[in-house]
Amino acid sequence: MKMKSIFLIGFYCFSIPFWEISIVAQKLENTDISLSKRPWKGYSILGNGTICAVYSDDRRIDGKGIQHFYYNDYTCDYISASKVSLYNKSTDNQLIAIRDKEIGFKSFFTASTNNYYPNSTVQLVNCYAHPENAIILSSQVSGGSNELIQKIEINLVDKKVTDKEIRMVSLKVENNKAIAEWSNNVFIVIAGKTSEQLVDIKGSVVSVTGKVRPDEKLEVIICPSKSLNEAIENVNRLRSQKDLYASAQDYWSKWLKSGIVPQFNENEKSYSAFFERNIYCVKSAILNGQIPADITGQFVTNNMPQLYPRDEMMCARVMLLTGHFDEAKDIITFWNRKEIPRKSKGEWYARYDANAKAVDGGTGARYDEPEWDANGYYIQLIDMYYQQKKVWLVNKDFIYELADFLVSKIDKNSLLYEGGIVEWTGYLPATNMTCAASLLTASKIADSFGDKDKALLYKNTSEKISVNLIMMFDKKNGTYADVRYIGIKGANNESLSNITKDTLYLWDCSMNFGLIWGYPNHKEAIESNNFYQKNTYKLNGGVQYFETLDNSLTDYGHACFFFTTAASAQYHSLFGNPKVAKQNIDWMINNSNSYGLMPERIYLNNSDCSPASPLSWCSAEFSAALLYYSKVSK
């Protein structure tokens, strides 16, 4: 497969083991950005389970450095930008770079930037999440004169308006530490690693300055807490560590190895680095069981990252597959919390805000679209976790509640008519396959608890769906398709679901999710994937999403999506065609963002990627695609 020359530098670097890379670089040449599309624009996601930071030095992105900073949950954003610069000590003039920066990953958990200045002066900027509740932003200069000083500036958010207003109520410097407090009782303490690195504030900007010396870093510790004393104590503990990066590297290397790390052939070793940074991206986005569909700012509800049960459950599956059970458990148990509102008994809403409230006022899908596939995912997740850990994460009654809801929604055609993955009501193959598989799982669970009537009910309902799947098979095109009766959506993006005499068969490549979530492969699924390869593989290996007659959705549905491409790769690895899986994987790698992470989609005209770069679910499915492929590629 041919790649644009702009990508070859980065791709070559990825073939080097990450511990030998000084920086995996993206080179943005001194040309118009339209000539430098790949790797696509994007962000890195850095986190440790209590903090999540969105970082980018990509010059195609508005903003700089740390552009979002969340603590404990996604209800408030505390940092809007960070800036690292060099000054001449005697003249106080800022140095101007002589060439474009290089950006990428120093290691799978560290976003890095190289800035180039006159006289062979190079500044390496690193940002990473330390396991001891901090984000570390560091700068190290090589080749510079002793007449230089370096400065790191942090722009704090002084007011955030969501469903309520959160204000920064104070910002001061005490004992060479900046202390900020917000009205929601969150504190952030910012300090240099050493007492020589001076802290100052101006407005809502905190600056830390330090001298330029050989082999010395300017390191800034950003530490949030609900307790001021705790934050200060944590900063002091981190200051006492000899090497912050080394301790973080030790922790994250152990975390990675605590799960399953796929192994690849010699000519595919570059895949390892992509797996590491994408599975870490998913881990980084999890805050106490919350993992937004997108953290970059494209999809929001009430000015907060929004939560989709479906997307979170997709990510939980990948965490289970890769052996990261604690992260999967956090997601699974989050969606069983009693305080999370349900649309009806046994039914989640399609979308929630970061307070886990089902409300309108968001971008993307309607919050009240019926998405019953989530019930199927959840039942499968509960069983997957039990099979691995021999622990039931929820009471059996909750499993029955989800399964009973599905049984109650089987219509006269013995199928489920709802919005599912594509967020548009119809008979959807992925939903019906997933729910048929999950009802069979629920039957086995009920049987294990001795609830014979439940077991029989779920088994019979699963078989009804399976018998009637053929209704969704478009014989003309030889593929499973969404079956709709109205080809457009309503004015407020709602599904118009009244039954008409027209039956519309519209292809939908999300069908493969039904198969990777447990429904058996079969003749019509094989024919559907043959149809996809001939008709929906675009841009040398990307897979389109869905067909539509609604002009407002055509460009969206016809784009090449990373989750459909990853699902295709998983399907072909599972069911015997690794050559096609490799084509899908190579397309995703060749179209990753400037930090090697996976955007939501690439526009069909190849002009750009979506603003959601990365999308959490896409990085998760890509990681699963590499895991499955590693088992059949040898």
C-alpha positions, 0 to 999 in steps of 0.5 A: 500500500502506498503512503503519502511521503509526509507519513513515511517519516513517522511510519519509519520511526514507529518500527523502532521500539518505543524505548529507543525513540527520542521522539516519534515525529510528525514533520509538518513541512513549511508548506501550506497545511493542505499539502500535509494531510497525513498524519491527520490533525489530532490530539493525544489523550493522557490520563491515570484514572483520576486525571485526563488531559487532552494535549496537542501541539499540532499547528492545525489545531486551535489552541496549544499544549494542554487544552482540556484537563479533567479531574475525577469526572468530566463535569468541569474543565480546568485548563484551556492551554499551556505554552512552553517558550525560551527567552534571552535572559539579558534582553528578555526577548523570546526566541523564534523557532526557525523551523516547524516543530515535530510532534508525536510520542516519546513513549506510548504514555508521553506526548512530545514536541521538538522545537527548533531554534537558531544556533542548533538549539532544540527544546524537547517538551514532554507531557505525561500523566504520573500515576501519583495523581499529577500531570507533568509538563517538562522542557529540556533544552540542548545546544542552548546558551546559558543566557537562555531561560525557559518558561512554562505557562498554564492557562487556567479556566476561570469560569465554566458554564455547563448546567451550572456555573463553576468559577475559579474563586481564588488563585495565589502563590504560596511557598513558590506554589500556585494554588487555585480553587474553584467553586466546586471545591476542587484545588489545583496546585502547580509548582516546579520540580525544584525550588529554583524554578520560580512560580508567578501568576498573571490573571488566570495564567500560572508561569514557571521559569527556570534556567537552561543548563546541560541535562537539566529539565524544567518540570512543572507538576500539576496536581488536583485534589478535593483537599488543598493539604492533600494536593500540597503534600502530593506535590512535595512527594513528587518533588522528592522523587529523583526522576519523575519520568522514570517512575512514571515509565516503570508504572505504565510499563507494568500496567501495559504488561499486566494485560495482554500485549499482542506480538507481531511478525518482524515486518509488522513490529510497527503495529506494537507501538500503535497498539500501546498508545491506543490501548493507553488512550482508552485507559486514559479516558476512563475517570471513575467509570466514565469514558466520553465518546469524544473528549476533544470537543466535537460531541458535547452535552451542556458544554461537557463531554457526553456519555454514550452507554454504547460507546462505553460498553464497546470500550469495556469489551476491549479492556476485557479482551486485553486483560485490563479487568479493573478498567472494564469493571469500572465501566460496567459497574458505572452503568449499574448505578441506581442514580443514573436515570433510565428511559424505562425499566431495563432501558438506558437513554442513548446519551447522558451528560457528564453528570450522568443525567439524560438531557437534551442540549447536545450534539450528535445523536438525540438523547432519547433515541431507542438504542436497545443494543446496549442491553445486549452489550451489557449482558455479554460484558457481565458474562465475559467478566464472570468467565474470566474472574468468576465474579458477578458484577451485578445482581442476577435480577438486573440481568433479567431486567435487561433481558426482559426488556428485550423480550418485551420489545420483540414486535410482530416480525419477531425482531427489534425495531430501534436506533442502535449503533446508527442512531436511526430507528429501523430493523438493524442487523447489528442490534438483532444479532447482538441481542439474539446472542446476548439473550442466549447468554442470558438463558445460560445465566438463568439456567445456572441460577436454576431459573428454568422459566427465564432460561427457556423464555430467553432461549426461545426469543433468541431463536425467534430473532435468528429465524427472522434475520433473513427479513433484513437480507437484501437479496438484490444486493446480497447483503444484510441491510437496515430496513426502514420505511422512511428514508429521511429523519425529522426536522429535530433529528428524530427518527420517523418510525411510522410504518409505510408501504415502502420497504427500504433496504440500506446497507450498513457496515456496522453489521459486523458488530453483531458477529464480534459480539457473539452471533455465529458467522453464517452464509448471509454474513459472509455474503455481506462482507463480500458485498462490503469489500466490493462496494464499501471499501474506499480510500484503499481499505477504509470501510464506509458506515451506512447508506442513506436517502437523507441528504443531510446524512449522506456525507456522514454515513458515506465517510470511512469510519474507524470503528467499522473498519476495525470491526471488519478487521476483527471479523476477518481475523476471527473468520479466516481472512487475515489478508483483508484484516491487514488491509483494514489495519494498514488503512487505520495506521496510515490514517491515524492522527498526528499522535498515532491515535484513531479519529472518528472518520475520514471524509470520503473526498480525502480532504480531512478527518473529523474533529473528534480525533481521536474518538475513544471507541475507535482507538478501542476497536483498533486495539481489538483489531490488532489483538485478533490479527496477532493471533492469525498473522504468524 
